[in-house]
Amino acid sequence: MTHAVSFRMPSDAVLARAARIRLLGLDVDGVLTDGTVWYGPDGETLKPFNILDGLGIRMLLESGITVAIVTARRSAPLERRARDLGIPQLHMGTKNKLEVWQGLQRELALTPEQSAFMGDDLIDLKVLKRSGLALTVPNGHPLLAQHCHWCSERPGGGGAVREACELVLHAQGLLQPLLEQYLHA
């Protein structure tokens, strides 16, 4: 017995863009987290991450799609999360996200059309406009929605990245086989 994936079906144009993706770039605050930054009593930064996003990222990586994090902030919890998930590209403290993004595309020999980026705020706009698939979250800055191809239903920090991962996997015909392995375990 096979089980169909149930999620909001994106447009054919979005699916065509997602079918070409070989690199998914992610902002952190507002995308992988809800944008909240907690400071502990000794000044340490604490960040909550969503487990749903982690499995989505692992499924992408196992499918041969590179995942990169490009963020302006430095964070020890983020370093640990990226290491735990096996994310090969972690770029923290980035002053110029577009420069880093275009460097990644060159390094991986990818065109902008083969690259997707998920952001939530104005600092991400230049990168989003130079990505084949521009993704955002419903709790992001309203201006981004005008420049993105797709918006998740879940908010940043609440499973939005998982939705984006499943979108790419679905468009490439990889999601259903991945789900089947869990159903028949």
Secondary structure, DSSP 8 states (H G I E B T S, - for coil): ------S----HHHHHHHHT-SEEEE-STTTTS-S--EE-TTS-EE----HHHHHHHHHHHHTT-EEEEE-SS--HHHHHHHHHHT-SEEE-S-S-HHHHHHHHHHHTT--GGGEEEE--SGGGHHHHTTSSEEEE-TTS-HHHHTT-SEE-SS-TTTTHHHHHHHHHHHHTT-HHHHHHHHHT-
